[in-house]
Amino acid sequence: FPCTELQTIDQLWIDASQGRFGFSIQKDIYLQSGGALDGQRPSTEVLQEFNRRVGWYVEINRMVEVIRMQEGFSIEAPVGHLPTSCWHGDNCSPFAWVIHSSLCDCIFPRLEACKTS
């Protein structure tokens, strides 16, 4: 993913939300949740803590991890709540869990690399 485009998208989120939303905001919360920017898939515990902090949560239902959004698209949503690939009230498919974990093992390390390039 080109740095210029990633940084532009991130900055648009930050500007439009008065600093509450954006990939770099989520990255900071992920690091505070115990995550690392090593390109590896984070542990379930780290993902659960990250999801809790940004207002997402994980339900375990018959061995399938499902994400349900707690908040809608509101400026009052928890810091880092957006962007997301799920709609408010949706039970996202297991593929959404992969997308959310991909934030941690792909997007967040790329943001960090873009800062130094």
N, C-alpha and C positions, 0 to 999 in steps of 0.2 A: 504494500500500500504506500503510495508516494507520501512523503512527509508533508509537503505543502498542503495537500488536500486533507490529510488527517488533522493537521494543526488548524486549518481553516474551519473544518466541521466542529472541532472541539471548541474553538474560540467563539463560534456562532452560538453554541449551546451556553457557554459561560456568559456571554454578553446578554443573551435573551433572558437568562434566568437570574441575573444579578449575582452570578457566582455560585449558584446552587447546583447546577447540573452540568454535565460534560464528562467526556472520557477521562480527562486528567483529574477531575474531582473524584470520579470513581476509582481511579488508580490510587490516589492517596488513601482513600478509605480501604481499599484492598490491602495496601501495605500495612495500615493500622490494624487490619484484621489478621495479620500474621502471614500474609502472602509475600511471595518473592517474585522478582522480575527475571527469572532464570529460563523462561520459555517452557517450563514443565507444567503439566496439569496440576493445579493446586489440590490439596487434600480436601476431603469432604468437609472436615471441620472448618477449614479456612473459608470455603465457599459458603457454608451455612452462616458463619459469622458475617461475612461480606453481605450476603442476602438479607440478613436481619438488619444490619446497619443502614442499608439503602432502602429498606421498606419492602423488600421482596421476602418471601419465606418459602421454605421447602416442605412439602408434605410427602411422606413416604406412604404410598398406597399400593399394596400388592407388589412390592419390589420395583415399582416404577416411580422415579422422582418427578414430581409435578410442581411447577412453579405457579403460584397464584399471586397476582398483583394485589397488594393491600391498598394502594392509593391509586387515584386516577391521575390524569394529566393536569396537575395543579401545582402552582408555585408553592403551595403549602406542603407538598409531598416532602418526605425526608430528603436531606441533602444527598445528592448522588443517585436519586431514584431514576433519573432519566439521563441518557437515552436507554431504551430497552427494546427488546424485540417482541414483548407481550403487550396485549391490550388490557385495559382495566377490567378486572373480573374474570379474565380468561383463565382457564386451566391450560397452560401451555403444554405442548407436546414434549416428550422426552428430548426431542431435538433442540428445543429452546434451552434446556439445561446445557447442552453442548455449546450452543451459541453463547450463553452467559459465561461458561467456563472459558470459552475462547477469548472473551474480553481479557481474562486474566493471563492466559498463556500466549496470546498473540498480540492483541491491541495494546495492552499496557506496556509490555516490553518495547514495542515499536514506538510508542509515545516517548519513552525514555531515550531510545536510540536517536529519535528525531531531535531531541533537545541538544544533543552533542554534535549533530552533523551540521 
